[in-house]
Amino acid sequence: MWLYSSRHTETRGFWPGSGPIQAPAFHAYTLPTPAGLERARIRPRSAFWSPELSQHILLYEDVRQAEAPDDVLLGFLHSTYEAGATLAHWDRAALERGI
């Protein structure tokens, strides 16, 4: 069995709600957390940084009530990736080739 591990990772997902975030939400984090990630401009404006979880949060209700929910969620996913990858100084050209 092969086990792969990297020094760097980005994750996006759905949180059903518990602990410091008591509502369903989408989340995004980058590890190790690059300096300044908590201050990055993330779309949409309703998304926020959770200091307890060290990740960006977008409440499901904000997506559900949006005029264009797909665009809102994609904006969150793209902007959190861009912020994490840029601040962590990843070689985006190598990572994103063929996308």
C-alpha positions in Angstrom: 0.0 0.0 0.0 1.3 3.5 -0.9 0.7 6.4 1.4 1.2 9.8 0.0 1.8 12.9 2.1 2.8 16.3 1.1 4.2 19.2 2.9 1.5 21.4 1.5 -2.2 20.9 1.1 -5.4 22.8 0.3 -8.8 21.4 1.2 -12.3 22.5 0.5 -15.4 20.8 1.9 -18.7 20.9 3.5 -19.2 21.2 7.3 -22.6 20.1 8.7 -22.2 22.4 11.7 -20.7 21.8 15.2 -18.3 23.4 17.5 -17.5 27.0 16.7 -19.6 27.0 13.5 -23.1 25.9 14.5 -24.6 26.1 11.0 -23.9 24.1 7.8 -21.1 25.7 5.9 -18.5 25.3 3.2 -14.9 25.6 4.4 -11.4 26.0 2.9 -8.0 25.8 4.4 -4.3 25.7 3.3 -1.6 23.9 5.3 0.7 25.1 6.4 -1.3 28.3 6.8 0.6 31.0 4.9 1.1 34.4 6.5 -1.7 36.8 5.7 -4.3 34.2 4.6 -6.7 35.4 7.3 -6.6 38.8 5.7 -7.0 37.7 2.1 -9.9 39.0 0.0 -12.2 36.0 -0.4 -15.4 36.0 -2.4 -18.2 36.5 -1.6 -18.1 39.2 1.0 -20.1 37.1 3.4 -17.3 34.5 3.6 -15.1 34.9 6.7 -12.0 33.7 8.5 -12.6 31.5 11.5 -9.7 32.0 14.0 -10.9 28.9 16.0 -10.7 26.7 12.9 -8.0 28.6 11.0 -10.0 28.4 7.8 -12.3 30.4 5.6 -16.0 29.7 6.0 -19.0 30.4 3.8 -22.3 29.6 5.4 -24.6 27.3 3.4 -27.5 29.7 3.9 -25.6 32.5 2.1 -25.2 30.2 -0.9 -28.7 28.9 -0.8 -30.2 32.4 -0.7 -27.9 33.8 -3.4 -29.4 34.8 -6.8 -26.7 32.6 -8.5 -25.7 30.0 -5.9 -23.3 28.1 -8.3 -21.4 31.3 -9.0 -21.2 32.2 -5.3 -19.8 28.8 -4.3 -17.4 28.8 -7.3 -16.2 32.2 -6.3 -15.5 31.0 -2.8 -13.7 27.9 -4.0 -11.6 29.8 -6.6 -10.7 32.7 -4.4 -9.6 30.6 -1.4 -7.4 28.5 -3.7 -5.9 31.5 -5.4 -5.2 33.2 -2.0 -3.7 30.1 -0.4 -1.5 29.1 -3.4 -0.3 32.7 -4.0 0.5 33.4 -0.4 2.2 30.1 0.0 4.3 30.8 -3.1 3.3 27.6 -4.9 4.5 27.0 -8.4 1.0 27.5 -9.9 2.2 27.2 -13.5 3.4 23.6 -12.7 0.3 22.8 -10.6 -2.3 24.1 -13.0 -1.0 22.9 -16.3 -3.6 21.4 -18.4 -6.5 22.8 -16.4 
